[in-house]
Amino acid sequence: MKETPKDKGRYAYEGLERIFHERSRLGILSGLAAHAEGLLFNDLKQLVALTDGNLSRQIQILQEEGLIEVEKKFVNNRPQTRCLMTDAGKKRFWEYINELERVVHDAAKSEKHAGKARPATA
Amino acid sequence: MKETPKDKGRYAYEGLERIFHERSRLGILSGLAAHAEGLLFNDLKQLVALTDGNLSRQIQILQEEGLIEVEKKFVNNRPQTRCLMTDAGKKRFWEYINELERVVHDAAKSEKHAGKARPATA
């Protein structure tokens, strides 16, 4: 193989922290990253297509990790929940995304390299 | 928010199939994608930094899903195990990588959008 022993862990991708990598949490954080003003619970629920229960549970996990904050207030006597990313959350999310970019970049290199050998139907 | 109800599931990322998304399997497949000729068990183990037991278990899962194939033979009276991606495995892996690229692209858009509002220390 091309890699040498110093390439130990070359494909370990240790930066893919579980807290971000889990698909539903990745969706929640991607949605919040796109909305600096935060998102109401029901809008976020639509965007990530999760059930109330699952979204609540993931929000709690992200909040306990300090990645998002949750504002609760009453609007027209109805409770309203808004979620926002914290500054620490944004910083760690970009770090995770950088590692994800490395995975995509590695794959793109492999595809280019394998290009000629791949059958047209693959 | 900018999205409308038709954006239901905009951040659900349903293409992030668990079989590929799990970090250790993602590493194994990324390593194999970069080596069209396949990789010997011990070389693969180095590259993904997994234990023998964990790597064996993940290889079995990937093999049962038809994503990789495993060749066993004897070289100088010693057993040798080589893993290779199948054509179906390559095809599905590129589909997964395309979805991953969408996550990175979404985040890049968010970062650009938020650029001016972010403090220099963030």
gemmi code that builds the backbone of each chain (N, CA, C; Angstrom):
import gemmi

chains = {
    "A": [
        ("MET", (0.835, -1.197, 0.000), (0.000, 0.000, 0.000), (0.873, 1.253, 0.000)),
        ("LYS", (0.292, 2.375, -0.380), (1.062, 3.615, -0.498), (1.431, 4.174, 0.878)),
        ("GLU", (0.481, 4.063, 1.830), (0.742, 4.630, 3.160), (1.858, 3.877, 3.882)),
        ("THR", (2.541, 4.577, 4.749), (3.617, 3.997, 5.543), (3.130, 3.876, 6.993)),
        ("PRO", (3.930, 3.211, 7.852), (3.490, 3.062, 9.248), (3.177, 4.390, 9.940)),
        ("LYS", (3.812, 5.473, 9.495), (3.499, 6.756, 10.136), (2.075, 7.213, 9.828)),
        ("ASP", (1.421, 6.535, 8.897), (0.040, 6.890, 8.568), (-0.963, 6.177, 9.475)),
        ("LYS", (-0.492, 5.688, 10.606), (-1.384, 5.057, 11.578), (-2.535, 6.007, 11.908)),
        ("GLY", (-3.737, 5.476, 11.771), (-4.907, 6.296, 12.084), (-5.281, 7.276, 10.985)),
        ("ARG", (-4.684, 7.108, 9.786), (-4.958, 8.023, 8.665), (-6.462, 8.132, 8.374)),
        ("TYR", (-7.190, 7.021, 8.557), (-8.633, 7.019, 8.295), (-9.442, 6.796, 9.581)),
        ("ALA", (-8.886, 7.200, 10.728), (-9.608, 7.022, 12.000), (-10.633, 8.144, 12.203)),
        ("TYR", (-10.384, 9.290, 11.590), (-11.290, 10.442, 11.679), (-11.744, 10.708, 13.111)),
        ("GLU", (-10.777, 10.903, 13.984), (-11.114, 11.065, 15.398), (-11.882, 12.349, 15.697)),
        ("GLY", (-11.819, 13.299, 14.773), (-12.562, 14.548, 14.975), (-14.063, 14.406, 14.791)),
        ("LEU", (-14.512, 13.240, 14.330), (-15.958, 13.045, 14.151), (-16.602, 12.677, 15.488)),
        ("GLU", (-16.687, 13.660, 16.373), (-17.248, 13.432, 17.712), (-18.703, 12.966, 17.641)),
        ("ARG", (-19.007, 11.972, 18.471), (-20.337, 11.366, 18.447), (-21.451, 12.388, 18.687)),
        ("ILE", (-21.187, 13.366, 19.546), (-22.243, 14.343, 19.872), (-22.724, 15.069, 18.610)),
        ("PHE", (-21.822, 15.293, 17.639), (-22.194, 15.968, 16.389), (-22.553, 14.976, 15.295)),
        ("HIS", (-21.906, 13.805, 15.320), (-21.982, 12.897, 14.179), (-23.331, 12.170, 14.095)),
        ("GLU", (-23.985, 11.998, 15.234), (-25.284, 11.304, 15.236), (-26.241, 12.079, 14.320)),
        ("ARG", (-26.888, 11.359, 13.389), (-27.597, 12.030, 12.301), (-28.630, 13.066, 12.738)),
        ("SER", (-29.471, 12.735, 13.727), (-30.520, 13.701, 14.079), (-29.918, 14.962, 14.705)),
        ("ARG", (-28.848, 14.797, 15.505), (-28.217, 15.990, 16.099), (-27.492, 16.809, 15.036)),
        ("LEU", (-26.900, 16.125, 14.054), (-26.237, 16.828, 12.957), (-27.251, 17.683, 12.197)),
        ("GLY", (-28.453, 17.148, 12.001), (-29.513, 17.898, 11.328), (-29.939, 19.118, 12.137)),
        ("ILE", (-30.144, 18.917, 13.430), (-30.566, 20.014, 14.313), (-29.535, 21.146, 14.274)),
        ("LEU", (-28.261, 20.786, 14.426), (-27.209, 21.811, 14.465), (-27.034, 22.483, 13.106)),
        ("SER", (-27.191, 21.729, 12.025), (-27.095, 22.331, 10.686), (-28.219, 23.337, 10.490)),
        ("GLY", (-29.420, 22.974, 10.942), (-30.564, 23.891, 10.839), (-30.337, 25.148, 11.670)),
        ("LEU", (-29.858, 24.970, 12.887), (-29.621, 26.133, 13.758), (-28.481, 27.000, 13.237)),
        ("ALA", (-27.460, 26.355, 12.659), (-26.331, 27.116, 12.102), (-26.808, 28.034, 10.980)),
        ("ALA", (-27.836, 27.598, 10.283), (-28.362, 28.377, 9.152), (-29.301, 29.494, 9.611)),
        ("HIS", (-29.646, 29.498, 10.906), (-30.587, 30.493, 11.428), (-29.998, 31.152, 12.673)),
        ("ALA", (-29.215, 32.199, 12.453), (-28.506, 32.856, 13.554), (-29.470, 33.375, 14.619)),
        ("GLU", (-30.701, 33.683, 14.200), (-31.702, 34.215, 15.137), (-32.389, 33.109, 15.922)),
        ("GLY", (-31.995, 31.860, 15.665), (-32.603, 30.730, 16.359), (-33.846, 30.229, 15.650)),
        ("LEU", (-34.388, 29.129, 16.133), (-35.579, 28.534, 15.524), (-36.569, 28.140, 16.611)),
        ("LEU", (-37.849, 28.340, 16.329), (-38.893, 27.864, 17.234), (-38.969, 26.344, 17.146)),
        ("PHE", (-39.323, 25.730, 18.258), (-39.377, 24.278, 18.341), (-40.129, 23.662, 17.150)),
        ("ASN", (-41.307, 24.187, 16.832), (-42.106, 23.568, 15.774), (-41.502, 23.727, 14.378)),
        ("ASP", (-40.843, 24.869, 14.148), (-40.173, 25.071, 12.855), (-38.987, 24.112, 12.730)),
        ("LEU", (-38.227, 24.002, 13.812), (-37.081, 23.091, 13.819), (-37.550, 21.652, 13.590)),
        ("LYS", (-38.661, 21.308, 14.235), (-39.226, 19.958, 14.098), (-39.532, 19.639, 12.627)),
        ("GLN", (-40.129, 20.609, 11.938), (-40.418, 20.439, 10.506), (-39.125, 20.206, 9.718)),
        ("LEU", (-38.132, 21.034, 9.981), (-36.905, 21.012, 9.176), (-36.114, 19.721, 9.354)),
        ("VAL", (-36.172, 19.133, 10.552), (-35.374, 17.930, 10.786), (-36.224, 16.663, 10.741)),
        ("ALA", (-37.548, 16.842, 10.619), (-38.468, 15.698, 10.499), (-38.289, 14.693, 11.643)),
        ("LEU", (-38.269, 15.216, 12.876), (-38.220, 14.329, 14.046), (-39.555, 14.412, 14.793)),
        ("THR", (-39.822, 13.414, 15.628), (-41.006, 13.476, 16.485), (-40.733, 14.468, 17.624)),
        ("ASP", (-41.807, 14.945, 18.266), (-41.673, 15.824, 19.434), (-40.723, 15.222, 20.465)),
        ("GLY", (-40.947, 13.946, 20.769), (-40.184, 13.289, 21.832), (-38.705, 13.189, 21.509)),
        ("ASN", (-38.417, 12.780, 20.290), (-37.022, 12.631, 19.884), (-36.326, 13.989, 19.825)),
        ("LEU", (-37.009, 14.992, 19.252), (-36.397, 16.324, 19.173), (-36.122, 16.867, 20.578)),
        ("SER", (-37.090, 16.702, 21.495), (-36.896, 17.182, 22.873), (-35.681, 16.530, 23.520)),
        ("ARG", (-35.544, 15.241, 23.297), (-34.453, 14.499, 23.904), (-33.094, 14.978, 23.354)),
        ("GLN", (-33.028, 15.164, 22.045), (-31.767, 15.607, 21.435), (-31.426, 17.039, 21.847)),
        ("ILE", (-32.458, 17.883, 21.957), (-32.236, 19.269, 22.404), (-31.643, 19.271, 23.807)),
        ("GLN", (-32.175, 18.400, 24.664), (-31.676, 18.322, 26.044), (-30.190, 17.908, 26.060)),
        ("ILE", (-29.856, 16.911, 25.228), (-28.466, 16.438, 25.146), (-27.542, 17.562, 24.682)),
        ("LEU", (-27.970, 18.296, 23.652), (-27.153, 19.382, 23.094), (-27.021, 20.535, 24.083)),
        ("GLN", (-28.101, 20.758, 24.846), (-28.094, 21.825, 25.843), (-27.153, 21.463, 26.996)),
        ("GLU", (-27.219, 20.218, 27.449), (-26.346, 19.770, 28.539), (-24.873, 19.839, 28.140)),
        ("GLU", (-24.605, 19.677, 26.838), (-23.226, 19.745, 26.335), (-22.795, 21.199, 26.105)),
        ("GLY", (-23.733, 22.138, 26.290), (-23.410, 23.562, 26.135), (-23.342, 24.020, 24.693)),
        ("LEU", (-23.906, 23.233, 23.785), (-23.823, 23.583, 22.362), (-24.964, 24.490, 21.917)),
        ("ILE", (-26.113, 24.351, 22.579), (-27.249, 25.219, 22.236), (-27.851, 25.765, 23.530)),
        ("GLU", (-28.633, 26.846, 23.378), (-29.393, 27.325, 24.524), (-30.869, 27.385, 24.150)),
        ("VAL", (-31.703, 27.258, 25.178), (-33.140, 27.173, 24.941), (-33.824, 28.308, 25.698)),
        ("GLU", (-34.570, 29.133, 24.970), (-35.319, 30.236, 25.584), (-36.790, 29.860, 25.623)),
        ("LYS", (-37.377, 29.946, 26.804), (-38.819, 29.666, 26.912), (-39.525, 30.940, 27.337)),
        ("LYS", (-40.570, 31.320, 26.615), (-41.374, 32.461, 27.064), (-42.825, 32.263, 26.629)),
        ("PHE", (-43.697, 33.153, 27.120), (-45.104, 33.066, 26.736), (-45.427, 34.156, 25.721)),
        ("VAL", (-46.045, 33.761, 24.629), (-46.476, 34.717, 23.614), (-47.981, 34.513, 23.437)),
        ("ASN", (-48.769, 35.563, 23.696), (-50.238, 35.442, 23.679), (-50.708, 34.291, 24.572)),
        ("ASN", (-50.135, 34.229, 25.743), (-50.486, 33.183, 26.720), (-50.136, 31.767, 26.292)),
        ("ARG", (-49.363, 31.628, 25.217), (-48.959, 30.272, 24.803), (-47.442, 30.118, 24.955)),
        ("PRO", (-47.004, 28.985, 25.473), (-45.563, 28.803, 25.671), (-44.841, 28.701, 24.330)),
        ("GLN", (-43.678, 29.341, 24.255), (-42.906, 29.321, 23.010), (-41.460, 28.952, 23.341)),
        ("THR", (-40.924, 27.988, 22.617), (-39.558, 27.524, 22.865), (-38.701, 27.846, 21.660)),
        ("ARG", (-37.612, 28.582, 21.907), (-36.701, 28.932, 20.813), (-35.317, 28.362, 21.114)),
        ("CYS", (-34.706, 27.738, 20.115), (-33.361, 27.172, 20.288), (-32.348, 27.978, 19.485)),
        ("LEU", (-31.184, 28.193, 20.079), (-30.094, 28.907, 19.402), (-28.777, 28.199, 19.688)),
        ("MET", (-27.843, 28.293, 18.765), (-26.505, 27.760, 19.056), (-25.750, 28.731, 19.947)),
        ("THR", (-24.953, 28.198, 20.862), (-24.072, 29.043, 21.672), (-22.805, 29.335, 20.862)),
        ("ASP", (-22.014, 30.297, 21.303), (-20.747, 30.580, 20.611), (-19.830, 29.358, 20.649)),
        ("ALA", (-19.789, 28.697, 21.821), (-18.967, 27.482, 21.948), (-19.487, 26.402, 21.002)),
        ("GLY", (-20.807, 26.314, 20.892), (-21.416, 25.331, 19.994), (-21.015, 25.572, 18.550)),
        ("LYS", (-21.060, 26.849, 18.134), (-20.673, 27.185, 16.751), (-19.225, 26.787, 16.501)),
        ("LYS", (-18.361, 27.143, 17.455), (-16.931, 26.886, 17.293), (-16.676, 25.380, 17.123)),
        ("ARG", (-17.271, 24.584, 18.008), (-17.050, 23.135, 17.941), (-17.725, 22.530, 16.710)),
        ("PHE", (-18.852, 23.101, 16.289), (-19.532, 22.603, 15.094), (-18.661, 22.820, 13.860)),
        ("TRP", (-18.024, 23.992, 13.745), (-17.146, 24.227, 12.585), (-15.971, 23.256, 12.593)),
        ("GLU", (-15.468, 22.945, 13.791), (-14.360, 21.987, 13.868), (-14.796, 20.616, 13.362)),
        ("TYR", (-15.991, 20.209, 13.780), (-16.541, 18.941, 13.306), (-16.696, 18.970, 11.780)),
        ("ILE", (-17.246, 20.069, 11.277), (-17.472, 20.192, 9.826), (-16.146, 20.133, 9.056)),
        ("ASN", (-15.091, 20.697, 9.629), (-13.771, 20.615, 8.989), (-13.338, 19.160, 8.815)),
        ("GLU", (-13.592, 18.347, 9.848), (-13.212, 16.938, 9.770), (-14.085, 16.220, 8.723)),
        ("LEU", (-15.364, 16.593, 8.671), (-16.274, 15.999, 7.695), (-15.799, 16.338, 6.278)),
        ("GLU", (-15.294, 17.558, 6.131), (-14.781, 17.998, 4.833), (-13.578, 17.142, 4.427)),
        ("ARG", (-12.801, 16.730, 5.412), (-11.635, 15.899, 5.136), (-12.087, 14.527, 4.593)),
        ("VAL", (-13.179, 13.985, 5.160), (-13.724, 12.710, 4.679), (-14.149, 12.842, 3.210)),
        ("VAL", (-14.880, 13.925, 2.927), (-15.364, 14.153, 1.561), (-14.189, 14.344, 0.602)),
        ("HIS", (-13.194, 15.066, 1.062), (-12.009, 15.333, 0.248), (-11.258, 14.031, -0.043)),
        ("ASP", (-11.085, 13.194, 0.981), (-10.427, 11.889, 0.792), (-11.170, 11.060, -0.253)),
        ("ALA", (-12.495, 11.045, -0.141), (-13.299, 10.249, -1.071), (-13.183, 10.791, -2.489)),
        ("ALA", (-13.165, 12.114, -2.612), (-13.057, 12.726, -3.938), (-11.727, 12.343, -4.585)),
        ("LYS", (-10.673, 12.340, -3.778), (-9.360, 11.932, -4.296), (-9.407, 10.490, -4.775)),
        ("SER", (-10.045, 9.615, -3.973), (-10.137, 8.193, -4.323), (-10.903, 8.007, -5.616)),
        ("GLU", (-12.000, 8.773, -5.758), (-12.843, 8.622, -6.938), (-12.073, 9.034, -8.191)),
        ("LYS", (-11.342, 10.133, -8.063), (-10.560, 10.642, -9.186), (-9.510, 9.601, -9.590)),
        ("HIS", (-8.855, 9.063, -8.546), (-7.806, 8.076, -8.746), (-8.360, 6.827, -9.427)),
        ("ALA", (-9.566, 6.407, -8.993), (-10.160, 5.156, -9.483), (-10.921, 5.373, -10.789)),
        ("GLY", (-11.070, 6.633, -11.173), (-11.914, 7.002, -12.312), (-11.791, 6.093, -13.525)),
        ("LYS", (-10.548, 5.915, -13.984), (-10.364, 5.163, -15.230), (-10.721, 3.693, -15.066)),
        ("ALA", (-10.533, 3.167, -13.861), (-10.743, 1.738, -13.642), (-12.210, 1.380, -13.420)),
        ("ARG", (-13.025, 2.411, -13.117), (-14.417, 2.098, -12.779), (-15.253, 1.833, -14.023)),
        ("PRO", (-16.088, 0.772, -13.986), (-16.944, 0.497, -15.131), (-17.974, 1.624, -15.293)),
        ("ALA", (-18.392, 1.854, -16.531), (-19.292, 2.961, -16.826), (-20.616, 2.828, -16.089)),
        ("THR", (-20.988, 1.606, -15.732), (-22.277, 1.401, -15.076), (-22.195, 1.584, -13.562)),
        ("ALA", (-20.975, 1.692, -13.026), (-20.833, 1.777, -11.558), (-21.316, 3.123, -11.046)),
    ],
    "B": [
        ("MET", (-38.814, 32.323, 9.959), (-37.660, 31.701, 9.316), (-37.793, 31.767, 7.807)),
        ("LYS", (-36.690, 31.622, 7.103), (-36.713, 31.751, 5.653), (-37.420, 30.573, 4.981)),
        ("GLU", (-37.205, 29.366, 5.547), (-37.811, 28.178, 4.933), (-39.332, 28.190, 5.049)),
        ("THR", (-39.965, 27.552, 4.119), (-41.428, 27.446, 4.103), (-41.807, 25.997, 4.443)),
        ("PRO", (-43.100, 25.730, 4.657), (-43.502, 24.366, 5.017), (-43.039, 23.310, 4.008)),
        ("LYS", (-42.847, 23.710, 2.750), (-42.392, 22.712, 1.772), (-40.951, 22.264, 2.069)),
        ("ASP", (-40.277, 22.972, 2.962), (-38.914, 22.577, 3.313), (-38.884, 21.527, 4.420)),
        ("LYS", (-39.996, 20.863, 4.620), (-40.053, 19.777, 5.617), (-38.928, 18.779, 5.349)),
        ("GLY", (-38.166, 18.519, 6.384), (-37.073, 17.563, 6.237), (-35.846, 18.137, 5.560)),
        ("ARG", (-35.786, 19.477, 5.424), (-34.642, 20.126, 4.754), (-33.313, 19.705, 5.376)),
        ("TYR", (-33.316, 19.509, 6.714), (-32.087, 19.118, 7.409), (-32.187, 17.713, 8.006)),
        ("ALA", (-33.012, 16.848, 7.386), (-33.152, 15.473, 7.905), (-31.997, 14.596, 7.428)),
        ("TYR", (-31.400, 14.945, 6.288), (-30.258, 14.212, 5.722), (-30.496, 12.699, 5.723)),
        ("GLU", (-31.592, 12.310, 5.090), (-31.961, 10.892, 5.121), (-30.975, 9.992, 4.382)),
        ("GLY", (-30.147, 10.601, 3.503), (-29.152, 9.811, 2.780), (-27.967, 9.372, 3.645)),
        ("LEU", (-27.914, 9.850, 4.883), (-26.801, 9.445, 5.765), (-27.114, 8.097, 6.398)),
        ("GLU", (-27.073, 7.044, 5.588), (-27.396, 5.693, 6.059), (-26.465, 5.252, 7.180)),
        ("ARG", (-27.049, 4.640, 8.190), (-26.282, 4.251, 9.369), (-25.114, 3.319, 9.029)),
        ("ILE", (-25.318, 2.441, 8.047), (-24.251, 1.481, 7.708), (-22.956, 2.195, 7.308)),
        ("PHE", (-23.084, 3.370, 6.663), (-21.899, 4.140, 6.244), (-21.509, 5.181, 7.283)),
        ("HIS", (-22.503, 5.718, 7.991), (-22.278, 6.894, 8.829), (-21.524, 6.568, 10.111)),
        ("GLU", (-21.653, 5.358, 10.593), (-20.960, 4.970, 11.838), (-19.452, 5.176, 11.621)),
        ("ARG", (-18.810, 5.881, 12.559), (-17.456, 6.361, 12.314), (-16.432, 5.292, 11.917)),
        ("SER", (-16.427, 4.148, 12.616), (-15.382, 3.167, 12.297), (-15.612, 2.568, 10.897)),
        ("ARG", (-16.887, 2.363, 10.530), (-17.154, 1.835, 9.179), (-16.834, 2.874, 8.113)),
        ("LEU", (-17.098, 4.136, 8.416), (-16.769, 5.212, 7.469), (-15.264, 5.239, 7.210)),
        ("GLY", (-14.481, 5.024, 8.270), (-13.029, 4.985, 8.126), (-12.575, 3.800, 7.285)),
        ("ILE", (-13.147, 2.634, 7.562), (-12.787, 1.417, 6.809), (-13.077, 1.617, 5.317)),
        ("LEU", (-14.275, 2.109, 5.013), (-14.656, 2.280, 3.609), (-13.836, 3.375, 2.931)),
        ("SER", (-13.509, 4.430, 3.655), (-12.668, 5.493, 3.083), (-11.287, 4.945, 2.752)),
        ("GLY", (-10.754, 4.127, 3.648), (-9.445, 3.508, 3.410), (-9.482, 2.573, 2.209)),
        ("LEU", (-10.525, 1.756, 2.136), (-10.633, 0.816, 1.010), (-10.878, 1.557, -0.303)),
        ("ALA", (-11.650, 2.642, -0.251), (-11.915, 3.416, -1.470), (-10.610, 3.971, -2.041)),
        ("ALA", (-9.666, 4.260, -1.153), (-8.383, 4.833, -1.586), (-7.415, 3.764, -2.098)),
        ("HIS", (-7.791, 2.484, -1.948), (-6.908, 1.387, -2.348), (-7.680, 0.387, -3.203)),
        ("ALA", (-7.741, 0.652, -4.493), (-8.535, -0.168, -5.409), (-8.099, -1.629, -5.387)),
        ("GLU", (-6.827, -1.861, -5.069), (-6.300, -3.222, -5.033), (-6.645, -3.929, -3.723)),
        ("GLY", (-7.320, -3.255, -2.818), (-7.672, -3.834, -1.528), (-6.589, -3.620, -0.490)),
        ("LEU", (-6.895, -4.001, 0.728), (-5.933, -3.831, 1.832), (-5.882, -5.104, 2.669)),
        ("LEU", (-4.680, -5.455, 3.101), (-4.526, -6.566, 4.025), (-5.079, -6.147, 5.392)),
        ("PHE", (-5.608, -7.130, 6.114), (-6.228, -6.865, 7.416), (-5.351, -5.989, 8.316)),
        ("ASN", (-4.072, -6.341, 8.420), (-3.203, -5.604, 9.348), (-2.912, -4.176, 8.904)),
        ("ASP", (-2.824, -3.980, 7.585), (-2.619, -2.616, 7.083), (-3.869, -1.770, 7.339)),
        ("LEU", (-5.015, -2.371, 7.067), (-6.288, -1.671, 7.299), (-6.422, -1.317, 8.786)),
        ("LYS", (-6.040, -2.267, 9.621), (-6.117, -2.052, 11.070), (-5.300, -0.834, 11.496)),
        ("GLN", (-4.094, -0.695, 10.935), (-3.251, 0.470, 11.213), (-3.937, 1.769, 10.790)),
        ("LEU", (-4.475, 1.744, 9.577), (-5.026, 2.972, 9.002), (-6.264, 3.472, 9.739)),
        ("VAL", (-7.056, 2.541, 10.287), (-8.288, 2.967, 10.951), (-8.151, 2.954, 12.471)),
        ("ALA", (-7.006, 2.451, 12.964), (-6.738, 2.446, 14.412), (-7.846, 1.765, 15.214)),
        ("LEU", (-8.245, 0.561, 14.765), (-9.231, -0.229, 15.513), (-8.545, -1.456, 16.096)),
        ("THR", (-9.177, -2.064, 17.102), (-8.672, -3.327, 17.632), (-9.008, -4.446, 16.645)),
        ("ASP", (-8.298, -5.576, 16.745), (-8.605, -6.743, 15.915), (-10.091, -7.095, 15.983)),
        ("GLY", (-10.595, -7.155, 17.217), (-11.981, -7.604, 17.423), (-12.988, -6.667, 16.786)),
        ("ASN", (-12.788, -5.375, 16.987), (-13.728, -4.397, 16.438), (-13.645, -4.383, 14.910)),
        ("LEU", (-12.422, -4.409, 14.363), (-12.281, -4.404, 12.906), (-12.945, -5.648, 12.299)),
        ("SER", (-12.727, -6.822, 12.913), (-13.346, -8.058, 12.410), (-14.866, -7.949, 12.391)),
        ("ARG", (-15.402, -7.380, 13.462), (-16.854, -7.271, 13.570), (-17.401, -6.332, 12.493)),
        ("GLN", (-16.742, -5.199, 12.286), (-17.222, -4.235, 11.280), (-17.070, -4.808, 9.871)),
        ("ILE", (-15.979, -5.551, 9.632), (-15.779, -6.177, 8.323), (-16.926, -7.151, 8.039)),
        ("GLN", (-17.306, -7.909, 9.062), (-18.397, -8.869, 8.880), (-19.708, -8.156, 8.526)),
        ("ILE", (-19.979, -7.051, 9.229), (-21.203, -6.285, 8.964), (-21.195, -5.758, 7.527)),
        ("LEU", (-20.051, -5.215, 7.088), (-19.947, -4.643, 5.740), (-20.045, -5.729, 4.672)),
        ("GLN", (-19.498, -6.913, 5.011), (-19.543, -8.036, 4.071), (-20.981, -8.554, 3.925)),
        ("GLU", (-21.674, -8.672, 5.047), (-23.066, -9.142, 5.027), (-23.964, -8.188, 4.246)),
        ("GLU", (-23.601, -6.907, 4.251), (-24.381, -5.896, 3.512), (-23.976, -5.868, 2.033)),
        ("GLY", (-22.955, -6.654, 1.674), (-22.527, -6.726, 0.270), (-21.673, -5.551, -0.166)),
        ("LEU", (-21.124, -4.804, 0.795), (-20.354, -3.608, 0.443), (-18.876, -3.913, 0.207)),
        ("ILE", (-18.382, -4.949, 0.900), (-16.982, -5.336, 0.694), (-16.907, -6.850, 0.505)),
        ("GLU", (-15.787, -7.318, -0.051), (-15.564, -8.756, -0.102), (-14.235, -9.063, 0.571)),
        ("VAL", (-14.144, -10.297, 1.084), (-12.974, -10.681, 1.864), (-12.341, -11.904, 1.208)),
        ("GLU", (-11.062, -11.778, 0.837), (-10.329, -12.897, 0.242), (-9.376, -13.467, 1.283)),
        ("LYS", (-9.468, -14.787, 1.495), (-8.546, -15.415, 2.445), (-7.677, -16.398, 1.671)),
        ("LYS", (-6.372, -16.298, 1.851), (-5.494, -17.289, 1.240), (-4.257, -17.485, 2.107)),
        ("PHE", (-3.453, -18.508, 1.753), (-2.228, -18.749, 2.510), (-1.032, -18.259, 1.715)),
        ("VAL", (-0.178, -17.488, 2.342), (1.058, -17.002, 1.724), (2.197, -17.436, 2.646)),
        ("ASN", (3.120, -18.243, 2.101), (4.193, -18.820, 2.921), (3.642, -19.528, 4.157)),
        ("ASN", (2.565, -20.303, 3.934), (1.927, -21.061, 5.019), (1.270, -20.204, 6.097)),
        ("ARG", (1.158, -18.901, 5.827), (0.476, -18.052, 6.816), (-0.815, -17.496, 6.209)),
        ("PRO", (-1.896, -17.503, 6.990), (-3.173, -17.004, 6.453), (-3.106, -15.502, 6.195)),
        ("GLN", (-3.668, -15.102, 5.071), (-3.671, -13.680, 4.722), (-5.098, -13.263, 4.353)),
        ("THR", (-5.559, -12.177, 4.930), (-6.918, -11.695, 4.673), (-6.848, -10.356, 3.969)),
        ("ARG", (-7.491, -10.271, 2.801), (-7.502, -9.013, 2.052), (-8.944, -8.547, 1.876)),
        ("CYS", (-9.193, -7.275, 2.116), (-10.544, -6.715, 1.962), (-10.573, -5.779, 0.757)),
        ("LEU", (-11.662, -5.841, -0.004), (-11.860, -4.969, -1.166), (-13.308, -4.486, -1.193)),
        ("MET", (-13.533, -3.311, -1.725), (-14.914, -2.868, -1.908), (-15.517, -3.565, -3.116)),
        ("THR", (-16.802, -3.882, -3.041), (-17.506, -4.429, -4.203), (-17.955, -3.255, -5.086)),
        ("ASP", (-18.369, -3.540, -6.319), (-18.872, -2.465, -7.174), (-20.111, -1.823, -6.558)),
        ("ALA", (-20.993, -2.669, -5.986), (-22.196, -2.138, -5.333), (-21.805, -1.268, -4.134)),
        ("GLY", (-20.765, -1.703, -3.423), (-20.280, -0.941, -2.279), (-19.784, 0.429, -2.689)),
        ("LYS", (-18.995, 0.466, -3.789), (-18.478, 1.751, -4.283), (-19.631, 2.683, -4.636)),
        ("LYS", (-20.603, 2.128, -5.374), (-21.726, 2.940, -5.842), (-22.473, 3.559, -4.650)),
        ("ARG", (-22.779, 2.735, -3.654), (-23.533, 3.233, -2.494), (-22.674, 4.175, -1.648)),
        ("PHE", (-21.374, 3.913, -1.603), (-20.482, 4.795, -0.838), (-20.466, 6.195, -1.460)),
        ("TRP", (-20.388, 6.267, -2.810), (-20.386, 7.601, -3.442), (-21.698, 8.312, -3.172)),
        ("GLU", (-22.807, 7.568, -3.131), (-24.102, 8.204, -2.842), (-24.101, 8.801, -1.429)),
        ("TYR", (-23.553, 8.013, -0.490), (-23.451, 8.508, 0.890), (-22.573, 9.762, 0.935)),
        ("ILE", (-21.427, 9.719, 0.239), (-20.498, 10.857, 0.236), (-21.162, 12.103, -0.365)),
        ("ASN", (-22.008, 11.905, -1.372), (-22.738, 13.042, -1.944), (-23.600, 13.729, -0.886)),
        ("GLU", (-24.265, 12.914, -0.053), (-25.115, 13.494, 1.001), (-24.246, 14.212, 2.036)),
        ("LEU", (-23.093, 13.624, 2.330), (-22.162, 14.233, 3.287), (-21.683, 15.587, 2.750)),
        ("GLU", (-21.486, 15.634, 1.446), (-21.057, 16.875, 0.805), (-22.140, 17.951, 0.964)),
        ("ARG", (-23.384, 17.522, 0.958), (-24.494, 18.457, 1.115), (-24.459, 19.068, 2.528)),
        ("VAL", (-24.130, 18.239, 3.530), (-24.021, 18.736, 4.911), (-22.923, 19.802, 4.993)),
        ("VAL", (-21.762, 19.487, 4.404), (-20.630, 20.417, 4.436), (-20.982, 21.703, 3.698)),
        ("HIS", (-21.663, 21.555, 2.571), (-22.052, 22.705, 1.756), (-23.040, 23.596, 2.520)),
        ("ASP", (-24.022, 22.961, 3.183), (-24.991, 23.726, 3.992), (-24.265, 24.523, 5.068)),
        ("ALA", (-23.302, 23.873, 5.729), (-22.575, 24.531, 6.820), (-21.742, 25.690, 6.278)),
        ("ALA", (-21.130, 25.475, 5.119), (-20.301, 26.526, 4.517), (-21.159, 27.747, 4.199)),
        ("LYS", (-22.372, 27.507, 3.697), (-23.297, 28.607, 3.403), (-23.636, 29.365, 4.686)),
        ("SER", (-23.900, 28.607, 5.765), (-24.263, 29.220, 7.046), (-23.120, 30.067, 7.571)),
        ("GLU", (-21.905, 29.530, 7.439), (-20.740, 30.237, 7.966), (-20.541, 31.551, 7.214)),
        ("LYS", (-20.693, 31.480, 5.901), (-20.542, 32.675, 5.073), (-21.593, 33.715, 5.457)),
        ("HIS", (-22.811, 33.225, 5.623), (-23.940, 34.078, 5.957), (-23.713, 34.763, 7.307)),
        ("ALA", (-23.164, 33.963, 8.272), (-22.988, 34.459, 9.641), (-21.690, 35.237, 9.794)),
        ("GLY", (-20.854, 35.185, 8.767), (-19.503, 35.729, 8.840), (-19.387, 37.080, 9.523)),
        ("LYS", (-20.182, 38.040, 9.079), (-20.054, 39.403, 9.604), (-20.459, 39.479, 11.068)),
        ("ALA", (-21.423, 38.615, 11.466), (-21.971, 38.712, 12.816), (-21.090, 38.006, 13.841)),
        ("ARG", (-20.170, 37.134, 13.363), (-19.387, 36.355, 14.315), (-18.252, 37.178, 14.913)),
        ("PRO", (-18.075, 37.100, 16.235), (-16.954, 37.816, 16.841), (-15.635, 37.236, 16.380)),
        ("ALA", (-14.605, 38.052, 16.332), (-13.318, 37.626, 15.793), (-12.722, 36.472, 16.593)),
        ("THR", (-13.106, 36.363, 17.862), (-12.527, 35.321, 18.711), (-13.271, 33.999, 18.571)),
        ("ALA", (-14.425, 33.985, 17.923), (-15.227, 32.749, 17.854), (-14.586, 31.728, 16.925)),
    ],
}
model = gemmi.Model(1)
for chain_id, residues in chains.items():
    chain = gemmi.Chain(chain_id)
    for i, (resn, *xyz) in enumerate(residues, 1):
        res = gemmi.Residue()
        res.name, res.seqid = resn, gemmi.SeqId(i, " ")
        for name, pos in zip(("N", "CA", "C"), xyz):
            atom = gemmi.Atom()
            atom.name, atom.element = name, gemmi.Element(name[0])
            atom.pos, atom.b_iso = gemmi.Position(*pos), 0.0
            res.add_atom(atom)
        chain.add_residue(res)
    model.add_chain(chain)
structure = gemmi.Structure()
structure.add_model(model)
structure.setup_entities()
